Amino acid sequence: MAGNKDFDLYRPSEEHDELRKVVRSLAEAKIAPFAAEVDEEGRFPQEALDALRAADLHAVHVPEAFGGAGADALATVIVIEEVARVCASSSLIPAVNKLGSLPVVLSGSEELKKKYLSPLAKGDSMFSYCLSEPDAGSDAAGMKTRAVRDGDFWVLNGVKRWITNAGVSDFYTVMAVTDPEKRSKGISAFVVEKSDEGVSFGAPEKKLGIKGSPTREVYLDNVRIPADRMIGAEGTGFATAMKTLDHTRITIAAQALGIAQGALDYAKGYVQERKQFGKPIGDFQGVQFMLADMAMKLSAARALTYQAAAASERLDADLTYLGAAAKCFASDVAMEVTTDAVQLLGGYGYTRDYPVERMMRDAKITQIYEGTNQVQRIVMARNLP
Ligand SMILES: Cc1cc2nc3c(=O)[nH]c(=O)nc-3n(C[C@H](O)[C@H](O)[C@H](O)COP(=O)(O)OP(=O)(O)OC[C@H]3O[C@@H](n4cnc5c(N)ncnc54)[C@H](O)[C@@H]3O)c2cc1C
């Protein structure tokens, strides 16, 4: 199918539909019951990790050659979408396992792949991705973390900020400057292990949403790692980091779709039950039009996301554009749809007694991470189809 512009690739196959059913029933039975508690207590969704691991859904993208499920990009999107429909924090388990390990999949040596992808596939370890720093967010190439060669070793020093699943993950893809003269071409990527001497973590950030997903700083204090932990050649780390984002922005689009679908599903049910003026509020055309708009935007976002997933699978030339477009559009839709869902529940929607309030808070991050939506527009403008 490679290189084929067949339209069927934009649509889920029967296997994809079957996968969706399996993930939906697992998510509803084993993840949804804990979603409100995970948010309220700001704790890691261990129940979700256990359930996803038991069903082999925690890192579906890992190739079969390394013991993984070898799921294609669309199947990975469907897993993340269905988990996010009930709990956005939990959907960051499969999503960030892909984000953290994709640099190794794309650019790592066979030895690195064997060493790090196999435990990830088995569920023994999780992976995080360390690009951002306190003073280098949108301008990630302005990073200061340094890696200096010392014989057969590299010594890393610096601070990485906003690292999802920091402290929980055993493995970290870390981008660091190896040649300060060359800016982005002087950045290299490394695998750092949680157990490496000199690695430590900051306090968990107190966030608006995705409260169950730990976000912490990662401190690298004279971390000495073997030279073969470099991912790809020296100086290619920034290119690998950007190539990774081309693929994984689609998983953030998937997360946004799932959050929006969860809010729409809840609102659809609520308007049938809630009565005002002697009838269900769903009988009012003003309410029906809101639901129609929410569904319409979500359908458009899903079509764009699945088109981007097909491009990711085929490594199409327009992947960079489509990945940015899908992430930007789907996250804006998620913000609109969840805000409208709160509106449809009136005062009740504004309380934590109903899930749409959490979904609205969770939706916001999808407009910010893996590049803000302003940055996505810069990426799109530079790569217009
Ligand atoms: C919960 C959470 C989890 C995260 N997880 C990870 C992770 O696992 N790994 C990781 O490496 N990073 C992670 N990040 C970091 C995230 O990717 C950055 O926060 C994001 O890229 C923005 O960087 P910044 O926060 O420094 O904002 P800034 O870059 O300071 O941006 C501030 C504002 O300025 C705007 N802006 C900046 N430059 C331009 C421009 N050229 N044109 C127009 N507008 C511009 C931005 O759009 C934004 O609105 C996470 C962040 C959060 C909040």
The ligand as an ORCA input file, in Angstrom:
! r2SCAN-3c Opt
* xyz 0 1
  C       1.117     19.770     30.590
  C       2.277     19.915     29.649
  C       2.947     18.794     29.198
  C       4.049     18.930     28.351
  N       4.764     17.811     27.982
  C       5.949     17.961     27.323
  C       6.810     16.845     27.118
  O       6.492     15.695     27.479
  N       8.025     17.063     26.532
  C       8.408     18.293     26.120
  O       9.518     18.416     25.602
  N       7.611     19.385     26.299
  C       6.398     19.241     26.900
  N       5.586     20.340     27.111
  C       6.041     21.655     26.694
  C       5.200     22.277     25.579
  O       5.463     21.647     24.358
  C       5.500     23.779     25.591
  O       4.852     24.323     26.735
  C       5.025     24.474     24.326
  O       5.787     24.063     23.231
  C       5.090     26.013     24.451
  O       6.308     26.451     24.974
  P       6.296     27.520     26.190
  O       5.389     26.954     27.231
  O       7.686     27.819     26.552
  O       5.566     28.787     25.603
  P       6.271     30.028     24.753
  O       7.118     29.444     23.701
  O       6.885     30.956     25.742
  O       4.998     30.677     24.135
  C       4.173     31.628     24.804
  C       3.162     32.176     23.808
  O       3.854     32.838     22.736
  C       3.431     32.309     21.492
  N       4.539     32.332     20.536
  C       5.822     31.951     20.746
  N       6.548     32.106     19.619
  C       5.697     32.579     18.678
  C       5.831     32.951     17.310
  N       6.994     32.831     16.649
  N       4.734     33.433     16.648
  C       3.540     33.525     17.297
  N       3.342     33.187     18.588
  C       4.414     32.717     19.263
  C       2.990     30.884     21.806
  O       2.098     30.372     20.828
  C       2.314     31.074     23.157
  O       0.997     31.518     22.974
  C       4.444     20.210     27.916
  C       3.745     21.337     28.366
  C       2.691     21.209     29.231
  C       1.993     22.447     29.730
*
